[in-house]
Amino acid sequence: MTRKERLYKYNVFQNKSSLKTHHKILIAIMILAMSFALYFICFAGRKPINFQISMGMKTQARVVSSMTFDYPSEIRTKAKKDRAAGMVPIACEIVKMNEDSLGANLSKLIELLNARQIQSKERGKKSVAAEPAKGAQEEQNLAEMSDEAFLNLIKKTTGFNINEADLPSIMSETTPGNRQQRFWLVMTPLKEIVNEGIYEDNDPVFSKTDSVLDFGGIRKYRRNQTEARRELKKRIYELGISETLSDALYRIFNSELRPNIVYNEPLTQKYRDEARAKVAPVLVTVTEGETIIEPNRKLSPLEMERLNAYIKESEKNQSQNPVSNTIREFSICLLLMFSSALFFAISKNSRNRRKRSIVLFSVLLIFNMLSERAAIQISEAVGHSGESLATIFLYGAPIMIGPILQVLLCTSYTGFVMALISAILTTIMLGFAPDYFVLLFSASLLAIFYCNGARTRKQVITGGLLYGLILSVFSVIIGTAYDLNSDMLWKQGAIAMFSGIITGVVATVVIPIFERLFKLTSNLTLLEYTDYNNPLLRMLQMEAPGTFHHSLMVSQIAEQAAVKIGANPLECAVGGLYHDIGKLIKPEFFAENQAANNPHDAQSPTMSALIIKSHIREGLELAKRYKMPPVVLDAILQHHGNSVISYFYNKALNLAGANANKETLLQVLRDNGIEESTFRHEGKRPQSPESAIIMLADSCEAASRSLKRVTSHSIEELVDKIFQSKMNDNQLDESSITLKQLAKVRESFIFTLQNMLHSRVEYNTPPAALSQNKQK
């Protein structure tokens, strides 16, 4: 290949294009699949939301109509219908006068008056009283009765109430010959007035309407009792009789002017409903460029109606062209998923690029948005009339479930990305202003910060509580800026706080499910494996105490180093405790468990290497049998990588090459079947900074036991030698640990080893003479 061809084929971005073609196609398919999934979860079947303004809220901007449209005004139509119904007279029924009964009583009254007058005249002539008229009291002499007793008799017999002062006037102004004519003259106006209808003064129904009533389709004027009495008195005076007799007759018949109008409510309602039905809807025209609402003012009912009409018209125009909405919403989902893929690609943490982590992220994001969509649908179904979704359920969105689980099971960076995507999609779904997105995202970051590295469920619940507290406080502040009433602010704050607490509790409940499904382990679970009463650790203490002590030292060394570089210290501690449990099978073949005899002296170097490296395979089997978490499995598999078992490899070289010169050494090694691969561990190179730290800590702690003299210089040389050998053997290439981090790990190892291996001051002994005296 010529230089020119090499130049054309040279890839400047070779580090960024290491993926193969089929991998790129698979990633593209995943991005499209997730984009479609998010679109259908968040936007499919939902009407576009343009505004979220409630009655009484202060508007923040002027809204100008972008189209000319007509809408029926329910408020104006209702007012017009009410006016039309108010003009309909109330339907009534009049209880007519019972003329027969009243006439009979009036005849009795006249007979009694005539009888008294006749008896009085005869008594004056001192003659025998004439027989009383028909219907009178035959056994009683009416002339001898007092006026009071006579009037009581009239009231009891006829029902008429005559004043004692009016009796002389009636007897003097009328005679038995004309008395009946005079009384019956009053009956005619009385009958007319009563039959025209009378209602009680200050009646709650009739007094609040006009003076026209509807009696079966015939409109008539009606009178209250005061007006009826006034009219009766006027009509009596017009009869041409004396004023004294007119007043007396008025007082007699006044009691017959009783309310007799009965209100027919069903018929009235029917007439008014018919009048309302005849009113056509009031159409309001809004022209293009006309202002719908003005800024910095509270909306009146008419303005709110016009704004809602404009929103519906906008939604109608948008629904007529659903393709544009679909393209816009799907593009948003596609860009968010593409950005997430880029984040995973450029992430320096190899854990974020694992297939398991990516699948977990996708599942939690879908789970998160499904929960959010369900909450929105339920809130819309049970929302109170007149209150928008924004004012009640806006701050109860459960969008922190996914990010919290992502932080606990993976890393805080992936939780950050999920919180960002969830906040963006939730804000778009609800159609709210950017201030809601900022509040939601800020509260999410606080929860992520507090839950990062959480070791107890209390920390997770507290993180959810802080999330709800931030939402609650700032919902009140933002709601005050929008002039929401105090009742609505209280609801927002309470729902936000409740949502935060429930989020933390639910996260602690469901996390074991996701741990089991994705074979991941959170710090909440890892902390349980630091208990020395764990069966494996108990067996290690009993069967291989030297290995147990070595594991404790590795755990402490690795944990301190992880803190220095920001790795997961709990993962390093647990991995260090269990990384050598495979030595339980043959503990006597490992130096830390040997007292005097070394069983390797009777074995060939090849056999010894096979025994040594078998502890990785046997450790994995033990860990799986006892259902240890993936972190422990990784520590067992990766703590040696595929490095060379140098002691036995060098021993094999020395034995094979003892009688060979440099030229024939390689041939001698081949003839004896000695290959480097035979003496390499059958593990996997560290895939994370935590596994790299455990590998280095294991090697350094084991090698430090061989130091004849422990000094700062000797420890530094030992650590540098081991670090350099691992780097030269490419054991750290896949762990994503940087040189800067390795420098911090080196400093931590040196400091920890110096304190672990420090020498003590030699104890002084007393002088020999003093010792002898004490013995005596």
C-alpha positions in Angstrom: 0.0 0.0 0.0 1.4 3.3 -1.0 1.7 6.3 1.3 -1.1 8.0 -0.6 -3.4 5.1 0.0 -2.5 5.0 3.7 -3.3 8.7 4.0 -6.7 8.2 2.3 -7.5 5.4 4.6 -6.3 7.0 7.8 -9.2 7.7 10.1 -8.7 10.9 12.1 -11.6 9.9 14.4 -10.7 6.3 14.8 -11.5 6.4 18.5 -15.0 7.6 17.9 -15.8 5.2 15.1 -14.7 1.9 16.6 -18.3 0.5 16.4 -18.9 -1.9 13.6 -21.6 -1.3 11.0 -24.1 -3.8 12.4 -23.6 -2.3 15.9 -24.4 1.2 14.4 -27.5 -0.2 12.7 -28.6 -1.9 16.0 -28.2 1.4 17.9 -30.2 3.3 15.2 -33.0 0.7 15.5 -33.0 1.1 19.3 -33.2 4.9 19.0 -36.1 4.7 16.6 -37.9 2.1 18.7 -37.6 4.2 21.9 -38.7 7.3 20.0 -41.8 5.6 18.8 -42.5 4.2 22.3 -42.1 7.6 24.0 -44.3 9.2 21.3 -47.2 6.7 21.8 -46.9 6.9 25.6 -46.7 10.7 25.9 -48.6 12.1 23.0 -50.8 9.5 21.2 -54.5 10.2 21.8 -53.9 13.4 23.6 -55.3 16.7 22.4 -52.7 19.5 21.9 -52.6 21.8 24.9 -52.0 25.5 24.1 -52.8 27.3 27.3 -53.2 26.6 31.0 -55.0 29.6 32.6 -57.6 29.4 35.3 -60.3 31.8 36.3 -58.9 34.6 38.4 -55.3 34.0 37.4 -53.3 37.0 36.3 -52.2 36.7 32.7 -48.5 37.1 31.8 -48.7 38.0 28.1 -51.1 39.4 25.5 -52.8 36.8 23.3 -53.8 38.0 19.9 -56.0 35.9 17.6 -54.3 34.5 14.5 -57.6 33.8 12.7 -61.1 35.0 12.3 -63.8 32.8 13.8 -67.2 32.7 15.4 -68.1 31.1 18.6 -71.4 30.7 20.5 -71.2 32.6 23.8 -72.8 30.5 26.5 -72.6 33.4 29.0 -74.3 35.9 26.8 -76.8 33.3 25.6 -77.7 32.4 29.1 -78.2 36.0 30.0 -80.5 36.5 27.0 -82.5 33.4 27.9 -82.8 34.5 31.5 -84.2 37.8 30.3 -86.7 36.1 28.0 -87.8 33.8 30.8 -88.1 36.7 33.1 -90.6 38.3 30.8 -92.9 35.3 30.9 -95.7 35.9 33.5 -96.0 33.4 36.3 -98.8 30.8 35.8 -101.4 30.9 38.6 -104.8 29.5 39.5 -107.5 31.5 41.3 -109.8 29.9 43.9 -113.2 31.4 43.0 -115.5 32.7 45.6 -118.1 30.2 46.9 -121.2 32.4 46.1 -123.7 29.9 47.4 -122.1 29.6 50.8 -121.5 33.3 51.1 -125.1 34.1 49.9 -126.6 31.7 52.4 -124.6 33.2 55.2 -125.6 36.7 54.0 -129.3 35.7 54.0 -129.0 34.4 57.6 -127.3 37.7 58.6 -130.2 39.7 57.0 -132.8 37.5 58.7 -131.2 38.0 62.1 -131.0 41.7 61.7 -134.6 41.9 60.5 -135.8 39.7 63.4 -134.0 41.8 66.0 -135.4 45.0 64.5 -139.0 43.6 64.3 -138.8 42.2 67.9 -137.5 45.5 69.1 -140.5 47.4 67.6 -143.0 44.9 69.0 -141.4 45.1 72.4 -141.8 48.8 72.3 -145.5 48.3 71.7 -145.5 45.9 74.7 -147.1 43.2 72.7 -146.3 39.5 72.3 -143.2 39.0 70.3 -143.7 37.8 66.8 -142.3 34.5 65.8 -138.7 34.8 64.6 -138.0 34.5 60.9 -137.0 31.3 59.4 -133.5 30.3 60.4 -133.5 32.5 63.5 -133.2 31.2 67.1 -136.9 30.6 67.9 -136.5 30.0 71.6 -134.6 33.2 72.2 -135.9 36.8 72.1 -133.3 38.7 70.0 -134.5 42.0 71.1 -133.7 41.2 74.7 -130.1 40.3 73.9 -127.2 42.7 74.4 -125.4 44.0 71.4 -122.3 42.0 72.2 -124.3 38.8 72.6 -126.2 39.4 69.4 -123.0 40.1 67.5 -121.5 36.9 68.8 -124.5 35.0 67.7 -124.2 36.5 64.2 -120.5 35.6 64.0 -121.3 32.1 65.2 -124.2 31.6 62.8 -123.1 33.4 59.7 -119.3 33.9 60.1 -119.6 37.6 59.6 -117.8 39.8 62.1 -119.6 43.1 62.8 -118.2 45.8 65.0 -120.4 46.8 67.9 -120.1 50.4 66.9 -121.4 49.7 63.4 -124.6 47.9 64.6 -126.6 51.0 65.3 -125.7 52.5 61.9 -126.7 49.3 60.1 -130.1 49.1 61.9 -130.8 52.8 61.4 -129.6 53.2 57.8 -131.4 50.1 56.5 -134.8 48.7 56.9 -136.2 45.2 56.6 -137.5 46.3 53.2 -134.2 47.6 51.7 -131.6 45.8 53.8 -131.3 42.8 51.5 -130.8 45.2 48.5 -128.2 47.2 50.3 -126.2 44.1 51.3 -126.5 42.4 47.9 -125.2 45.6 46.2 -121.9 45.0 48.0 -121.7 41.4 46.9 -121.2 42.4 43.2 -117.9 44.3 43.6 -116.8 41.8 46.3 -117.3 39.0 43.9 -115.4 40.7 41.1 -112.5 41.7 43.3 -112.1 38.2 44.8 -112.5 36.4 41.4 -109.8 38.7 39.9 -107.3 37.3 42.4 -105.8 38.5 45.6 -102.3 37.7 46.9 -100.8 38.3 50.3 -98.8 41.4 51.0 -95.0 40.9 50.5 -95.6 37.5 48.9 -92.1 36.1 47.9 -93.3 35.0 44.5 -95.8 37.6 43.3 -94.4 40.7 44.8 -91.1 40.3 42.9 -92.7 40.1 39.5 -94.7 42.5 37.4 -98.4 43.0 37.9 -99.4 40.7 35.1 -100.2 37.0 35.8 -101.0 34.2 33.3 -104.2 32.3 34.2 -104.4 29.5 31.7 -103.1 31.7 28.8 -105.2 34.8 29.8 -103.1 37.6 31.3 -104.8 39.6 34.1 -103.8 42.1 36.7 -103.8 40.9 40.3 -103.9 42.7 43.6 -102.5 42.2 47.0 -104.7 42.4 50.1 -104.1 46.0 50.7 -105.0 47.0 47.1 -108.0 44.7 47.1 -109.4 46.3 50.3 -108.7 49.7 48.9 -110.6 48.8 45.7 -113.6 47.3 47.7 -113.9 50.4 49.7 -113.8 52.6 46.6 -116.5 50.4 44.9 -118.7 50.6 48.0 -118.5 54.3 48.1 -119.5 54.4 44.5 -122.9 52.7 45.3 -124.4 56.0 46.4 -125.2 55.1 50.0 -124.2 57.1 53.1 -120.6 57.2 54.2 -121.5 55.7 57.6 -123.2 52.7 56.1 -120.5 52.4 53.5 -117.8 52.1 56.2 -119.9 49.6 58.1 -120.5 47.4 55.0 -116.8 47.6 54.1 -115.8 46.4 57.6 -118.3 43.6 57.3 -117.1 42.3 53.9 -113.5 43.2 54.4 -112.7 39.8 56.0 -113.8 38.0 52.7 -110.7 39.5 50.9 -108.4 36.6 51.5 -105.5 35.6 49.3 -106.8 33.1 46.7 -104.1 33.0 44.0 -102.3 29.6 43.9 -98.8 29.6 42.2 -98.5 26.9 39.6 -94.7 26.3 39.5 -94.5 23.4 37.0 -96.6 25.3 34.5 -94.6 28.5 35.0 -91.3 26.6 34.5 -92.7 25.0 31.4 -93.6 28.4 29.9 -90.2 29.8 30.8 -88.4 26.8 29.4 -90.3 27.3 26.1 -89.2 30.9 26.1 -85.6 29.9 26.7 -85.7 27.4 23.9 -86.9 30.0 21.4 -83.8 32.1 22.1 -81.1 31.6 19.5 -77.4 31.2 20.6 -75.5 34.5 20.7 -72.6 34.3 18.2 -69.5 36.4 18.9 -67.1 37.1 16.1 -63.4 37.4 16.7 -61.4 38.9 13.9 -57.8 38.2 13.0 -55.4 40.4 15.0 -58.0 41.1 17.7 -56.7 40.9 21.3 -58.1 37.9 23.1 -56.7 38.7 26.6 -54.6 41.6 27.9 -51.5 41.1 30.0 -51.2 41.7 33.8 -54.8 41.4 34.6 -57.2 38.9 36.0 -59.6 37.2 33.5 -63.3 37.9 33.7 -65.8 35.1 32.9 -66.4 36.6 29.4 -62.7 36.8 28.7 -62.1 33.3 29.9 -64.9 32.1 27.6 -63.3 33.9 24.7 -59.9 32.5 25.5 -61.3 28.9 25.7 -63.1 29.4 22.4 -59.8 30.5 20.8 -58.0 27.5 22.3 -60.7 25.1 20.9 -60.5 26.8 17.5 -56.7 26.4 17.5 -57.0 22.8 18.5 -59.6 22.3 15.7 -57.3 23.7 13.1 -54.4 21.6 14.5 -56.5 18.5 14.5 -57.4 19.1 10.9 -53.7 18.7 10.1 -52.6 15.9 12.6 -49.5 15.0 10.5 -47.7 18.2 11.5 -48.3 17.6 15.2 -47.2 14.0 14.9 -44.0 15.0 13.1 -43.3 17.7 15.7 -43.9 15.5 18.7 -42.1 12.5 17.2 -39.1 14.7 16.3 -38.8 15.8 19.9 -38.8 12.2 21.1 -36.3 11.3 18.5 -33.9 14.1 19.4 -34.1 13.3 23.1 -33.3 9.6 22.4 -30.5 10.6 20.0 -29.0 12.9 22.7 -29.2 10.1 25.2 -27.4 7.7 22.9 -24.6 10.3 22.4 -24.3 10.6 26.2 -23.8 6.9 26.6 -21.3 6.9 23.7 -19.1 9.7 25.1 -19.5 8.6 28.8 -16.1 7.9 30.4 -17.7 5.4 32.8 -17.7 2.0 31.2 -20.7 1.0 33.4 -22.8 3.5 31.5 -22.0 1.8 28.2 -22.9 -1.7 29.3 -25.8 -3.3 27.4 -27.5 -4.0 30.7 -27.3 -0.3 31.8 -28.7 0.8 28.5 -31.6 -1.6 28.7 -32.2 -0.6 32.3 -32.3 3.1 31.3 -34.8 2.4 28.5 -37.1 0.3 30.7 -37.1 2.8 33.5 -37.7 5.7 31.2 -40.7 3.9 29.7 -41.9 2.9 33.1 -41.5 6.5 34.3 -43.5 8.0 31.4 -46.2 5.4 31.6 -46.7 6.3 35.3 -46.7 10.0 34.3 -49.3 9.5 31.6 -51.5 7.4 33.9 -51.4 10.1 36.5 -52.4 12.8 34.0 -55.3 10.7 32.6 -56.6 10.0 36.1 -56.3 13.6 37.1 -58.2 14.7 34.0 -60.9 12.1 34.8 -61.4 13.2 38.4 -60.5 16.9 38.1 -63.0 19.3 39.6 -65.1 21.4 37.2 -63.8 24.9 36.7 -60.3 24.0 37.8 -57.6 23.3 35.3 -55.1 20.4 35.5 -52.4 22.9 36.2 -53.9 24.2 39.4 -54.5 20.9 41.1 -52.4 18.0 39.8 -49.5 19.7 38.2 -47.1 19.2 41.1 -48.1 15.6 41.8 -46.4 14.2 38.7 -44.5 11.0 39.7 -41.5 11.7 37.4 -38.8 10.9 40.0 -39.4 7.2 40.2 -37.2 6.4 37.2 -34.3 8.8 38.0 -34.0 7.6 41.6 -34.0 4.0 40.6 -31.4 4.8 37.9 -29.1 6.5 40.4 -29.4 3.7 42.9 -28.8 0.9 40.3 -26.4 2.6 37.9 -24.9 6.0 38.1 -26.0 9.5 38.9 -25.1 10.7 35.4 -27.7 8.4 33.8 -30.2 9.5 36.5 -29.5 13.1 35.5 -30.2 12.4 31.8 -33.5 10.6 32.7 -34.6 13.4 34.9 -33.9 15.9 32.1 -35.9 13.9 29.5 -38.8 13.3 32.0 -39.0 17.0 32.8 -39.0 18.0 29.2 -41.6 15.5 28.1 -43.9 16.2 31.1 -43.8 19.9 30.5 -44.7 19.4 26.8 -47.4 16.9 27.7 -49.0 19.4 30.1 -48.4 22.4 27.9 -46.9 24.5 30.7 -44.4 27.4 30.7 -40.6 26.9 31.0 -40.8 27.9 34.7 -42.4 24.6 35.5 -39.6 22.7 33.7 -37.0 24.6 35.6 -38.7 23.9 38.9 -39.2 20.2 38.1 -35.7 19.7 36.9 -34.1 21.5 39.8 -36.1 19.5 42.4 -35.1 16.3 40.5 -31.4 17.2 40.7 -31.7 17.7 44.4 -33.2 14.3 44.9 -30.5 12.7 42.6 -27.8 14.4 44.6 -29.1 13.2 47.9 -29.8 9.6 46.7 -26.4 9.2 45.0 -24.5 6.5 46.9 -27.4 6.1 49.4 -26.8 3.1 51.7 -30.0 3.1 53.6 -33.7 3.3 52.6 -34.0 6.2 54.9 -31.8 8.3 52.6 -33.9 7.4 49.6 -37.1 8.4 51.4 -35.5 11.6 52.6 -34.4 12.3 49.0 -38.0 12.0 47.8 -39.1 14.2 50.7 -36.6 16.9 49.7 -37.9 16.7 46.1 -41.5 17.2 47.4 -40.4 20.0 49.7 -38.7 22.0 46.9 -41.8 21.5 44.7 -44.1 22.5 47.5 -42.2 25.7 48.5 -41.7 27.0 45.0 -45.2 26.0 43.8 -46.5 28.4 46.4 -44.1 31.1 45.2 -45.0 30.6 41.5 -48.7 30.3 42.3 -48.5 33.6 44.2 -47.0 35.2 41.2 -49.9 33.9 39.1 -52.4 35.2 41.8 -53.8 31.8 42.7 -56.1 31.8 45.7 -54.8 30.4 49.0 -57.0 27.3 48.8 -55.4 26.4 45.4 -51.9 27.1 46.8 -52.5 24.8 49.7 -53.6 22.0 47.4 -50.5 22.4 45.2 -48.2 22.3 48.2 -49.9 19.3 49.8 -49.9 17.3 46.5 -46.2 18.1 45.9 -45.2 17.0 49.3 -47.3 13.8 49.2 -45.9 13.0 45.7 -42.3 13.3 46.9 -42.8 11.1 50.0 -44.7 8.4 47.9 -41.9 8.6 45.3 -39.2 7.7 47.8 -41.3 5.0 49.4 -42.2 3.4 46.1 -38.6 3.5 44.9 -37.4 1.5 48.0 -40.2 -1.0 47.4 -39.7 -1.7 43.7 -35.8 -1.6 43.7 -35.4 -5.3 44.6 -37.5 -6.2 41.5 -35.3 -4.3 39.2 -32.2 -5.7 40.9 -33.4 -9.2 40.2 -34.5 -8.5 36.6 -31.3 -6.8 35.5 -28.9 -8.5 37.8 -27.7 -5.3 39.3 -27.0 -4.4 42.9 -27.7 -1.1 44.7 -25.8 0.1 47.8 -28.9 -0.7 49.8 -28.4 -4.4 49.0 -24.6 -4.3 49.1 -24.5 -3.0 52.6 -26.1 -6.3 53.8 -23.1 -8.2 52.5 -20.7 -6.4 54.7 -22.0 -8.4 57.7 -19.3 -10.8 58.8 -22.0 -13.3 59.7 -22.6 -14.0 56.1 -22.2 -17.8 55.5 -19.3 -17.4 53.1 -17.4 -15.0 55.3 -18.0 -17.3 58.3 -16.6 -20.2 56.4 -13.7 -18.1 55.3 -12.9 -17.3 58.9 -13.0 -20.9 59.9 -11.4 -22.7 57.0 -9.0 -20.1 55.6 -8.2 -17.5 58.3 -5.2 -16.2 56.5 -7.3 -15.5 53.3 -10.0 -13.9 55.5 -7.4 -11.5 57.0 -6.0 -10.8 53.5 -9.5 -10.1 52.2 -10.2 -7.7 55.1 -7.0 -5.8 54.3 -7.8 -5.7 50.6 -11.4 -4.4 51.3 -10.1 -1.6 53.5 -7.3 -0.6 51.1 -9.7 -0.6 48.1 -12.4 1.3 49.9 -10.1 4.1 50.9 -8.8 4.4 47.4 -12.3 4.5 45.9 -13.2 7.4 48.1 -10.2 9.3 46.7 -11.2 9.0 43.1 -15.0 9.2 43.5 -15.6 5.5 42.7 -18.1 3.4 44.7 -16.4 2.6 48.0 -19.1 0.2 49.1 -18.6 -1.8 45.9 -14.9 -2.0 46.5 -15.4 -3.0 50.1 -17.8 -5.8 49.3 -15.8 -7.0 46.3 -12.6 -7.0 48.4 -14.3 -9.1 51.1 -15.4 -11.9 48.7 -12.8 -11.8 45.9 -10.9 -14.8 47.2 -13.7 -17.1 48.5 -12.6 -19.6 45.8 -9.6 -20.4 48.1 -12.0 -22.2 50.5 -11.8 -25.3 48.3 -8.0 -25.8 48.7 -6.9 -23.2 51.3 -3.6 -25.1 52.1 -2.2 -24.3 48.6 -2.2 -20.6 49.3 0.7 -19.0 51.2 -1.4 -16.9 53.7 -2.9 -20.2 55.0 0.3 -22.2 55.2 1.9 -22.8 58.6 5.1 -25.0 57.8 4.7 -27.3 54.9 4.2 -26.0 51.3 2.2 -28.6 49.2 3.5 -26.9 46.1 7.0 -28.4 46.7 5.6 -31.7 45.6 3.9 -30.3 42.5 5.2 -29.3 39.1 5.0 -25.6 38.3 2.3 -26.3 35.7 0.1 -28.2 38.2 0.7 -25.5 40.8 -0.5 -22.8 38.4 -3.6 -24.8 37.5 -4.4 -25.1 41.3 -3.8 -21.4 41.9 -5.9 -20.1 39.0 -8.7 -22.6 39.7 -9.8 -20.5 42.7 -11.4 -18.0 40.3 -13.7 -20.7 38.8 -14.4 -22.3 42.1 -15.1 -18.9 43.7 -17.6 -18.1 40.9 -19.4 -21.4 41.5 -19.6 -20.7 45.3 -20.8 -17.2 44.7 -23.6 -18.3 42.4 -24.6 -21.1 44.7 -25.0 -18.6 47.5 -26.7 -16.1 45.2 -24.2 -13.4 45.6 -24.7 -10.1 43.8 -23.1 -9.3 40.4 -20.6 -7.0 42.1 -19.1 -10.0 43.9 -19.1 -12.1 40.7 -17.2 -9.3 38.9 -14.7 -9.0 41.7 -14.0 -12.7 41.7 -13.7 -12.9 37.9 -11.7 -9.7 37.4 -9.4 -9.3 40.5 -6.5 -11.1 38.6 -7.6 -10.4 35.1 -5.7 -12.6 32.7 -2.3 -11.8 34.2 0.6 -14.3 34.5 1.1 -16.3 37.6 4.7 -15.0 37.7 6.1 -17.1 40.5 5.3 -20.5 39.0 5.9 -19.2 35.4 9.4 -18.1 36.4 10.0 -21.3 38.3 9.1 -23.3 35.1 11.4 -21.2 33.1 14.3 -21.7 35.5 13.7 -25.5 35.6 13.5 -25.8 31.8 16.4 -23.5 31.0 18.9 -24.6 33.6 20.9 -26.6 31.1 20.1 -24.5 28.0 21.8 -21.5 26.5 19.9 -18.5 25.2 19.6 -19.8 21.6 18.0 -23.1 22.6 15.9 -21.8 25.5 12.7 -21.2 23.4 13.0 -24.7 21.8 13.5 -26.3 25.2 10.3 -24.5 26.5 8.3 -25.7 23.6 9.6 -29.2 24.0 8.5 -29.2 27.7 5.0 -27.8 26.8 5.6 -24.6 28.8 3.6 -21.7 27.3 2.7 -18.4 28.8 -1.0 -19.0 28.4 -0.8 -22.0 30.7 0.3 -19.7 33.5 -2.2 -17.0 32.9 -5.3 -16.6 35.1 -8.6 -17.5 33.4 -10.3 -14.4 34.5 -11.4 -11.2 32.7 -9.7 -7.8 32.7 -11.2 -5.3 35.0 -14.2 -3.6 33.4 -14.7 -0.7 35.9 -12.5 1.5 38.1 -13.8 -0.4 41.1 -12.6 -3.8 39.7 -9.2 -2.2 38.8 -8.8 -0.9 42.4 -9.5 -4.3 43.8 -7.0 -5.9 41.5 -4.3 -3.5 42.4 -5.1 -3.7 46.2 -5.0 -7.5 46.1 -1.6 -7.5 44.4 -0.1 -4.8 46.7 -1.4 -6.3 49.9 -0.1 -9.8 49.0 3.3 -8.5 47.9 3.7 -6.3 51.0 3.8 -9.4 53.1 7.1 -10.4 51.4 8.8 -7.2 52.4 11.8 -8.0 54.7 11.9 -4.4 55.9 8.9 -2.1 55.9 9.8 1.5 55.1 8.2 4.3 53.2 10.6 3.8 50.4 10.2 0.1 50.2 6.4 0.4 50.1 6.5 3.1 47.4 8.8 0.9 45.3 6.6 -2.1 45.7 3.4 -0.2 44.8 5.1 1.5 41.8 6.4 -1.9 40.6 3.0 -3.5 40.8 1.2 -0.6 39.1 3.7 -0.6 36.3 3.5 -4.3 35.8 -0.3 -4.2 35.5 -0.1 -1.4 33.0 2.6 -3.1 31.0 0.5 -6.2 30.9 -2.5 -4.2 29.6 -4.6 -5.3 32.6 -6.2 -1.8 33.1 -7.0 -1.0 29.5 -10.7 -1.9 29.8 -11.4 -0.3 33.2 -11.7 3.3 32.0 -9.6 4.4 35.0 -7.4 7.4 34.1 -3.7 8.1 34.9 -4.8 10.9 37.2 -7.0 8.5 39.1 -4.2 5.9 39.3 -2.0 8.5 40.8 -4.5 9.2 43.6 -5.0 5.4 44.1 -1.2 5.0 44.4 -1.0 7.7 47.1 -3.9 6.1 49.0 -2.3 2.7 48.8 1.0 3.9 50.1 -0.6 5.8 53.0 -2.8 2.9 54.0 -0.1 0.2 53.7 2.3 2.4 55.7 -0.2 2.5 58.6 -1.1 -1.2 58.3 2.5 -2.4 58.2 4.1 0.0 60.6 6.7 -1.4 63.0 6.4 -1.0 66.8 9.1 0.2 69.3 11.0 -2.6 70.8 10.1 -3.2 74.4 12.9 -2.5 77.0 13.9 -5.2 79.4 15.0 -4.6 83.0 18.8 -5.0 83.9 19.9 -8.6 84.6 20.7 -7.9 88.3 17.3 -6.3 88.9 15.7 -9.2 87.2 17.5 -11.7 89.4 16.6 -9.8 92.6 13.0 -9.8 91.6 13.2 -13.6 91.1 14.6 -14.0 94.6 
